[in-house]
Amino acid sequence: MKLQPLDIAIILLYLVSVSVIGLVLQKRAKANKEAYLLGGNTLPWYALGLSNASGMFDISGTMWMVMLGFVYGLKSIWIPWLWPSFNQVFLMMFLGMWLRRSNVTTGAEWMLTRFGRGRDSNKSHAIVVIFALLSCLGFLAYGFIGLGKFVEIFVPWSMVQPYIPFEVSAEFVPHFYGMIFTLFAMFYSVIGGMSSIVWADVLQYVIMTVAAVIIGVMAMNNLEASALNVPEEWKTPFFGATLNLDWTGIIDEVNDKIQSDGYSLFGIFFSLMLFKGVLASIAGPTPSYDMQKVLSTRSPEDAAKMSGFVSVVLIPTRYLMIIGFVVLALLNYNQLNLETANGIDFERILPSAIQNFAPTGVLGLILAGLLAAFIGTFAGTLNAAQAYLVNDVYLRYVNPTASNQTVTRMNYTTGIVVVFVSMIIGFFAKDVNSLLQWIVAGLYGGYISANVLKWYWWRFNGSGFFWGMLSGIIPALIFPYIFDGLDLYYFPLLLLISLAGSITGTLMAPPTDTETLKSFYRSVRPWGFWKPIAELVKAEEPSFTENKNFWLDMFNVVIGVVGQMSLTLLPLYLVLGMNTELIIVLVVLAIIGAILKKTWWDKLSSRENQTPALPKKEETVAAHR
């Protein structure tokens, strides 16, 4: 299937639309720093939720999940817990509200609300800025080259070359395509800021939803004429100590794929994945576009609603498309071209299925949607990088009293510089791939321990954060060369080392300034080991109420995760025609919805009424300076 004029027109219409959105919202973005980086904290929670969901609907992730669905069937719903996908539930129930109550612009600025000013807190602030910028540059660079390779499948260079007045080496064709679409992302996100990113993402979500419904219906129609030839265990999400998936005599090569993935001992894999996922979730979001969307909400209550809405709008739509392509690929496996020089590449299932099964018009919708997914993720990551450079470097160290006009100019400049640096890295991807993967993996490896303790233990300080991150990063960079297999299996050792560094670093330095701790505890109101600070606050304000919602929050988290997995199974059972299971899932969702209405939704307003009003942004910034 080649691109037809209708498909090209749909893609061009999308690109023009996002450019217009950026131009329309340019004036609003110039108002001040918050208007540009956070949409002025005026965007509705449902728009931010749709935007965040769209940003997570990325090309590489969707290709990976289609491959997982093909190989592992319904058991594949658990594997995204590696990220972990259920972190949105923790944000929904309590962490989103805590983060928004801090009333800051970035995750690095948050460090100053928690640890105050001083040498140790400055080090914790600096390491978060470095973490964020390296992560953003890494993701931008490989998103850039990944998009180019994806587009190359559908737009052969032979079609484009006659219209290009210069020669492009075959090696750099993906880079050329990547540059074209990256410039669109840069244009609307740089001139329109967070507001243009959010409303462009809403448009993207509409496109992806229409495409997902069409693909799901196509798969259901195909299943009426043919039956799936898969192992019996493929059709159940439940598992034991092992996967017990045997593709012998069906597609023998899939057995080799399962073996190479290292998921065969699924019981152990699942336990470690759950352990790591819970810790990563209670640590809070990493300093990326997800955190920026939380900080962009109007209020803590909206932050909770937004985080919950992400799962509701993302999961059913995304998995409807995933299972649709999985079914079409299984029914027509012989038509797929998955052969490469190194054998069968199952990650080519998605692009091959799109080429083979998407009709004219639908092909344009899907490509526009997947391009939009890249552009939305790229734009959100770019906005996060700009936020850290402008707010945490320029305004803190270079020009703290900069005018709005100067801040706007710096936003534009940093955006353009970040994009071009990421492009340069992308052009040298073959040389720096291992280095960037090494850095990013190391940074994330050191993230969990220090970021858990910062929320829940009053005695934890800037010194503990810095040494906890550092003692996690160093072994995370070394362990891949010592241990074979998934990093999940050596995670407990990494956690112990990082935890030891966090505690040792904490005890090496005095506690954070008492006034800083009281201010943080009074405004954010976390539960955990905060009794000494709670007593000081209550002595000054006898009417102050402690946060005693730990058990309720944990109950809601468990219920929320069950609901999230039910949302995942819903489109799978629908497309596969497993009607009994579909009815059970619908009943479970109805019960969970009724429970969370009483234990979560109805309590959001009352929780915020117990919290002091957020300080004005100007007061927060002044305190940090």
LOVOVO-962848 format. One record per residue (C-alpha): z, y, x. Coordinates in steps of 0.001 Angstrom, whole numbers, plus 500000, padded with zeros to 6 digits. Layout:
ZYX ...
//
This chain:
500000500000500000 498880503304501496 500005506748500485 497870508084497653 497362511767496745 500056511491494030 502586510149496548 501765512909499032 502059515531496278 505552514276495323 506729514437498949 505284517931499449 506845519126496176 510264517955497418 509864519714500782 508781522954499109 511699522705496640 514388522448499333 512839525342501218 512958527480498062 516618526515497516 517446527775501007 515637531062500448 517253531655497046 520773531063498372 520312532957501650 521908536180500393 525020534392499063 525470532566502392 525557535885504288 528666537152502464 531175535800505010 532078532802507145 533520530811504226 530454531485502057 528204530052504776 530265527110506030 532111526148502817 530014527646500034 532762530221499533 534954527493497964 533119528198494696 530990525055494325 531886522738491407 533453519409492352 530748517344490652 527989519079492663 529910518472495897 530422514836494822 526697514366494203 525989516048497548 528415513829499436 526974510729497731 523443511814498655 524474512331502267 525739508742502392 522441507397500948 520850507384504406 517767505533505638 519326503412508383 522307502440506236 520094501458503315 517842499359505578 520944497598506932 522377496941503467 519082495541502143 519095493153505101 522719492180504351 521896491565500683 518910489382501617 520882487261504098 524386487135502569 523734487725498871 526713488866496820 529043488268499780 527350491233501460 529388493625499285 532366493176501630 530635493918504944 530431497741504446 534235497667504642 533506497880508381 532942501633507899 535256501414505784 533475502202502501 536759502297500561 538030505328502470 536778507424499538 539474505805497367 542243507037499712 540720510528499648 540554510349495862 544173509324495372 545995511592497835 544374512440501180 541694514721499737 544395516873498122 546467516946501315 543465518010503379 542380520740500949 545953522130500694 545751523023504385 543187525712503416 541289525612506725 537592525681507635 537340522678509993 539255519624511136 539985521281514473 541510524306512752 543679521849510811 545305520860514116 546721524369514398 548359524125510961 549984520845511985 550913521522515620 550993525339515817 550097527194519004 550846526211522572 549387524231525441 549735520803523814 548418521922520430 545511523647522167 544656520329523840 544715518526520484 542477521242519040 540053520980521977 539749517191521830 538868517334518121 536192519983518781 534720517808521548 534909514728519291 533117516535516462 530361518053518594 529560514858520511 529523512872517270 527285515419515547 524832515591518437 524690511803518668 524028511363514953 521480514200514840 519552512829517829 519291509280516544 518694510362512975 515779512402514332 514137509495516148 515043506951513439 513342509029510762 510226509324512920 509968505552513306 510436505094509552 507692507604508676 505325506023511219 505282502816509160 503886504635506122 501781507338507778 499717505740510574 498942508149513368 495210507465512888 495438509333509554 497054512390511117 495421512642514563 492118514219513347 494072517194511968 496163517804515117 494571520106517728 496351518397520640 496901514904521962 500150513044521244 500980509910523220 501617506844521051 505097506672522591 505980510067521117 504426509718517647 507865509006516058 509231512105517794 506401514216516371 507125513038512823 510851513512513415 510286517112514534 508266517976511418 510912516860508935 513804518039511080 512406521576510965 512521521486507154 516169520397507308 516943523137509821 515205525814507747 517052525424504461 520423524458505932 520503527236508549 519477530065506215 521343528895503102 524479527250504551 526650524848502578 525467526041499150 521817525248499871 522796521885501369 524746520932498249 522090521938495706 519300520333497762 521407517161497846 521724517257494040 517912517325493820 517787514424496263 520208512428494144 518009512839491064 514983511595493028 516875508589494422 518264507651491013 514824507651489374 513427505539492230 516387503117492087 515986502572488325 512257501866488714 512827499360491546 515651497663489624 513473497283486508 510600495914488626 512937493299490124 514252492276486691 510688491895485367 509734489756488369 512779487524487841 511588486781484297 508519485053485751 510084483431488862 513466482080489981 515272482921493210 515289480183495825 518590480857497603 521701478833498597 524151478371495715 526888480276497593 524541483266497845 525235484099494181 529001484521494426 531035487267496095 533937484877496710 534457483086500028 536816480851501980 537556480512505681 533805480254506359 530724481624504650 529296478202503784 525811479689503469 523097477209504486 519483478399504343 518056475146505785 514820474228504039 514640477643502332 514243480200505140 515547478470508250 515499481626510393 518244483184508248 520744480667509669 520044482071513152 520611485591511830 524025484633510363 524993483020513661 523957486051515730 525823488466513422 529120486713514114 530269486644510470 530456482846510096 534287482729510253 534384485110507339 538071484700506468 539196485979509894 536481488633509921 537522489877506476 541232490034507405 540575492093510527 538115494294508650 540694494999505926 543429495709508503 541269498140510455 539817499675507285 543196500512505750 544391502147508968 541136504102509339 541389505236505704 544989506494505884 544043508341509091 541807510567506973 538123511489507401 536582512089510791 535553515721511519 532063515463510024 530144516471506888 532440514376504658 535473516437505721 533512519675505286 532707518761501672 536423518194500957 537306521545502528 534567523222500454 536140522375497084 537761525057494937 541213523454494901 543149520319495936 542684518965492404 538912519384492743 539031517668496153 540530514571494503 537997514631491656 535104515099494049 536143512142496220 536468509887493180 533125511023491787 531359510012495019 531951506307494353 530959506571490692 527587508196491388 526719506592494733 527524502897494438 525720501795491237 522587503795492082 522419502686495697 523070499018494948 520543499040492105 517885499961494671 519280497528497255 519380494489494965 515972495448493550 514356495331496979 516307492186497915 515012490333494838 511420491501495374 511606490469499044 513013487016498241 510445486332495533 507576487429497772 508902486549501220 505550485282502501 503987488700501904 506476490488504170 505540491259507751 508830490759509586 507467489313512821 508079491253516029 507711490462519710 511345489315519706 511093487166516572 511817487966512929 513463491351512343 515243491234508981 515938494990509144 512207495503508469 512675494107504945 513121497519503316 510030499293504745 507944496150504302 509111495721500696 508358499379499935 504847498996501333 504161495790499419 505816496332496048 506140500063495290 503272501257493044 501557504623493438 503887507435492409 506947505234492864 506062504974496563 506046508771496757 509371508984494910 511035506435497186 509715508033500361 510665511501499117 514132510150498285 514614508447501654 513282511502503476 515672513574501391 518480511205502378 517726511827506033 517332515573505560 520560515792503522 522567513826506098 521002515827508926 521723519144507193 525337518209506427 525936517088510022 524291520250511307 526545522387509088 529600520592510500 528448521236514084 527897524922513264 531372525141511725 533049523875514896 530982526044517238 531376529258515222 534891528847513806 536630526936516598 534839528209519685 533184531598519058 535701533145516635 538696531719518465 537821532312522117 534877534749522273 534973537296519434 537914536878517002 537156540172515235 533437539553514673 531867541254511639 530212539259508845 526808540274510188 527699538975513649 529078535735512205 525853535238510219 523803535791513369 525948533254515251 525573530738512420 521780531010512696 521825530859516488 524147527867516778 522191526005514088 518899526439515933 520451525575519308 522133522417517974 518878521199516399 516852521723519551 519491520121521775 519545517086519463 515723516939519634 515820516999523430 518357514171523404 516097512290520983 513105512653523334 515159511062526118 516671508477523786 515612505566525959 517597506951528877 520697508218527100 521022505723524231 523609503576525948 525503506657527160 525713508270523722 526627505001522033 529295504568524700 530745508030524072 530645507891520268 532035504355520113 534799505381522499 535709508467520509 535939506526517259 537848503753518999 540567506214519950 540687507986516616 542861505848514352 546361505723515853 546811509446516544 545304510447513218 547582508146511231 550705509509512886 549715513173512423 550065512832508631 553138510658508254 555601511309511131 557224514700511568 558148514154515245 554518513520516255 553231516522518244 550144517913519967 550967516056523194 551166512753521288 547838513464519583 546061514257522839 547412511251524758 546979508950521769 543302509893521475 542749509640525214 544532506274525575 542394504942522730 539110506345523989 539330504988527544 539866501288526658 537349501595523802 534758502578526396 535714499723528729 536377496819526316 532712496176525359 532090495227528995 535114492891529062 535039491184525645 532105489495523931 531471489843520203 532315492467517594 534692495296518502 536611494298515375 538071491309517208 539665493344520013 540694496175517697 544390495056517479 544740495338521278 543006498720521253 545341499887518486 548466498844520416 547338500703523545 546479503845521565 549764503642519631 551717503333522879 549912506415524218 550640508350521034 554364507587521056 554771508066524803 552905511379524696 555059512500521776 558340511728523526 557171513451526721 557135516823524937 559502518648522589 558932518548518820 556494520947517226 557986524343516386 560251524022513335 558658526933511471 555215525351511893 556489522006510589 558188523618507594 555068525596506747 552889522485507002 555267520330504971 555749523000502308 552009523524501740 550536520040502329 553501518025500942 552755514626502531 554957511598501975 556140509587504970 558769510097507631 559481513775506993 563158513707505959 564551516145508615 561910518744507700 562329518124503973 566054518851504297 565364522145506083 562842523233503433 565188522298500561 568026524214502218 565875527345502058 564266526542498689 566588524420496520 563856524143493866 561416522493496304 560403518977495200 559594516246497728 556487514135497365 557820510785496108 554461509390495014 554010506794497779 554226503731495534 552143505317492790 549490506340495333 549394502828496804 549112501294493334 546251503664492531 544533502824495826 544586499092495035 543321499704491500 540705502120492851 539371499633495413 539058496956492704 537186499504490596 534926500414493511 534019496756494092 533399496314490360 530979499253490491 529242497467493366 528891494208491433 527687495921488251 524029496511489284 523904493178491148 524863491147488083 522589493311485908 519438492758487991 520171489066488646 520673488451484927 524204487049485387 525304488213481948 528711486507481732 529794487999485054 528350491366483991 530510491431480848 533618490534482874 532922493389485310 532422495845482436 535759494809480919 537487495177484316 535992498650484739 537147499690481276 540720498533482018 540745500252485429 539395503452483893 542169503450481271 544862502825483918 543632505534486311 543326508008483441 547119507755483038 548252507142486619 545860509500488440 543663511887486409 546379513070484000 548794513729486891 546489515854489072 547390519185487473 551131518508487424 551045517551491109 549413520830492028 551891522792489912 554614521461492238 552780522820495299 553009526464496452 549801528447495948 547319528198498785 547542531100501235 544514533338501357 541969532234503918 542393535460505872 546148534823506182 545532531281507429 543049532426510055 545330535248511195 548207532803511614 546034530590513821 545121533479516061 
//
